[in-house]
Amino acid sequence: MDWLKRMNNAINYIESNLEGKVDYEKAAREACSSVYSFQRAFSFIVDVTLAEYIRRRKMTLAAFELQNSDVKVINLALKYGYESPEAFTRAFQLLHGVTPTQARNTGVELKAYPRISFKISIKGVFEMNYRIEKKESFRVYGIERIFNTVNDFASNEVPKFWDELLTNGEYDELAESSGNYPESDKGLCSVNAICDYRKTGGATFPYMLCVVENPKSKVGKYKVVEVPASTWAIFTTEQYEVNNDSGKSIQSLNERIYSEWLPTSNYEKVDGYDLEMYYGDGNGKGHCEVWIRVAK
């Protein structure tokens, strides 16, 4: 329940600052979370990015003002944090399908997006399989890239990162550095992923294709991350076709973690070091485990 309260505190901040610029770091602080974790939770629960929600709310309020006052478009643009009337007009027309001037006409159809609030919702009887494990600290190493939380959640930049490394040979090189140790661990792949393991400034987050360090590892040129001893909640996706629909399965699982499990469990998410552990059966099928740090 505390988690829901904090998310609603963040919405209160956002709604109070729609006139002007919403500070993502302040919103995240209201949720007692990092910018990355807050935006991730928001997008999974609401099914739109935080940036898109804010844009929709600003344009909803702007439409109300246009229809009920003589306010000038340039003044509305400044009021809602746009640098020019042209930028404001583009955003307005993208949502409503008409220009701000046309929105004043009687009978024009506009869109209204209401303020959201977070609450527990009973969504059915589909079970969620998870386990809680305590693990000592361990190290991973790999290839890092920094992404923008404002845009990259919605632009498939992370899957593109995977595709790039698979295509240019860096994925295979990283996998070979593991020394295939252990040779068999329930089909665990050599290369996995970790994100949000260090602060990268502003509305950004780090994401790394990584290998768990072991006695046979050849770390060499790769960046090393120390993962602290933690209690982990570990969730498993449904089986999927490898290299086909893994992203969809992971997305669906994360949505359920944030919208169903976290609000009703006795655990709070601890920010940082989110892991994706990939498994394959050797016959084109696989599944992924999503690891999040938790505390009671």
Secondary structure, DSSP 8 states (H G I E B T S, - for coil): -HHHHHHHHHHHHHHHT-SS---HHHHHHHTTS-HHHHHHHHHHHHSS-HHHHHHHHHHHHHHHHHHHS---HHHHHHHTT-SSHHHHHHHHHHHHSS-TTGGGSTT-----------------S----EEEEEE--EEEEEEEEEEETTTTTTTTHHHHHHHHHHHHSHHHHHHHTTTT-SS-STTB-S-EEEE--S--SSSEEEEEEEEE--TT---TTSEEEEE--EEEEEEE---EETTTSHHHHHHHHHHHIIIIIHHHSS-EEEEEEEEEEEEE-SSSEEEEEEEEEEE-
